[in-house]
Amino acid sequence: MATETLKIGSKAPDFNLPGVDGKTYSLNSFNDKEALIVIFSCNHCPYVRAYEDRIIQIQNDYKDRLQIVAINSNDTTDYPEDSFEEMIKRAKEKNFPFPYLRDETQQVAKAYGATHTPEIFLFDKERKLVFHGKIDDNWQDPSKVKTPYLRNAIEELLAGKQISVPETFTIGCTIKWKK
């Protein structure tokens, strides 16, 4: 289904996608930020739902230097809860402090080689991939997290350090590809 997943050091593939706020976004929309996180996301996946508050907290904690963008590429024929209308409702309900975009053609997910929700791609100022994987080591219980992979990578990136764990396996629901 998907092409090969982006490798560490790869340039972020550009996109031009509609957001739930009525605006259209591309990579250039975030040129003022030192770091960019692209998260492949959706509404229905229990892993995504478990991580939403942590994702919101990360955006709020690093809002001056980092931008999160959530992209929903799921097929809506079999998963109507992932429709654009439902995305708008979810973003309002959770008060997302980041753009939530719709990848109707699934071309963006394929360009990134994304396979799961939530799947994290962290890019530096040059929009080169420095971290790919999961948010932390306990999706079910934030109080039991031992290794906050994404936060560690963000801290290292913003401090100008080498990323100590640039890749982890991704956990979550698979992206729902169109038939």
Secondary structure, DSSP 8 states (H G I E B T S, - for coil): -------TT-B-----EEBTTS-EE-GGGGTT-SEEEEEEE-SS-HHHHHHHHHHHHHHHHTTTTEEEEEEE---SSS-GGGSHHHHHHHHHHHT-SS-EEE-TTSHHHHHHT--EESEEEEE-TT-BEEEEE-S-S-SS-GGG-S--HHHHHHHHHHTT---SS-B----SEE-----
